[in-house]
Amino acid sequence: MDTQAETEIAATPVVRSRTVERLVAGQFVMDGAGVRINRVLTGPLQRRLDPFLMLDAFGSDKAGDYIAGFPSHPHRGFETVTYMLHGSMRHKDSFGNEGVVTDGGVQWMTAGRGVIHSEMPAQTEGLMEGFQLWLNLPARDKMRAPWYADIPSGDIPRFTLENGVTVQVIAGASHGVAGAVQRDGTEPVYLDIGLPAGARFEQPLRAGHNAFIYVFRGEAVVEGKGIAATRMAILANQPDADGVRISASTPTRLLLIAGRPLGEPIAQHGPFVMNTQEELIRAVEDFRAGRFAG
Ligand code: MN
């Protein structure tokens, strides 16, 4: 990595860490054609965690929990970010894009004015584990042209600190390393952080941006508060906090996600997320009339 950038960060540590405002246990739901999911970020938290609309965690070595997949379905008005820790999922969409997101890879899809796609397992046995995050689009971008990228694991920028902490920078930036994806309107930071036992990690966060942690191995600690595996911690928006300090006494792995709130009305009907009811009605009409096809 860029040693100059690392030096700069080392010279500007987080002075005051955010605290944990609330711990959230996800809800087990069935989605798609019958996939077992831990829905961590649910509808009632969309306003609090603006611009993030949903976070699903999935993980099972029982094919019956995932094999049905997500057959053809539409999206409009936001972005989906699929991060596959283990396993393979095949994506096909109405614009002719096709790809397999596999072990450590990310698929970033901007639905914009409308995409119809399927997300189906490309495996019939073994472990499938990962996450799907829904990131809202600013009103001005909701009807933009769709976009998508498959980012294999080897293309995700990563670095290791002297204390053994490993960071994969999916979006935004950390310790001078720019992530795989950048977004103007929502300025998302999406990090996968691995902490060895006894290690500490600091990440500057912009005041006013909403931020949360999801622990998927071990247990993290933020300002004395423990965050167990499969729990989300919403980080408080203290105006005088300049970031977050995370430590772990056991090997721990977590997602740290932050973004700039849009402050716009959120109108959702299933896979359509717009600003008004009228726009939702139009989304349903356009879908039924076949206007989502590439
Ligand atoms: Mn989808």
Residues whose N, C-alpha, C, O or C-beta is under 5 A from the ligand:
A	BS01	MN	none
